């Protein structure tokens, strides 16, 4: 495992910074982390870092590295949460959702789905309970097909989950002064 970015000296040159950023990317894309190499968001974060190094031709500060490391960590945690949601794994969901640094509303770059969408689609009730305990879910996020999580639960023939998610969606929309179209506010 490469050194943690925050532990490196801020006075290294651009070549060294480039090598460390590349090592960080390789580390997170390794089999150890189980991420696919086509994780567009993760790759774009690190590419941004590398572009800054090349553009400036100088060293990056420790603060800049910490910012990039935070973004990469957030992306990795988001991908872990999505995988746990797809697997319906309540233990992993509880652990990840309980950490403030895990973005519980992280969207799959390919589908736009959040963990909430996957749990609704796969009828993963125990995992959903753990995610809801975090109190940080955004029920108004749509996937790339324009669907809300409650609609996926309804399509998966889980009426109880669909009703719960619909109630939470309507409540959150009211709290945020968001107007839901009639189609979205009706049960199916």
Buried (B, 14 or more C-beta within 10 A) or exposed (E): EBEEBEEBEEEBEBEBBBBBBBBBBEBBBEEEEEBEEEBEBBBEBBEEBBEBBEEEEEBBEBEBBBBBBBBBBBBBBBBBBBBBBBBBBBEBBBBBBEEEEBBBBBBBBEEBBBBBBBBBBBBBBEBBBBBBEBEEBBBBBBBEEEBBBBBBBBEBEBEEBBBBBBEBBBEBBEEEEEEBEEEBEEEE
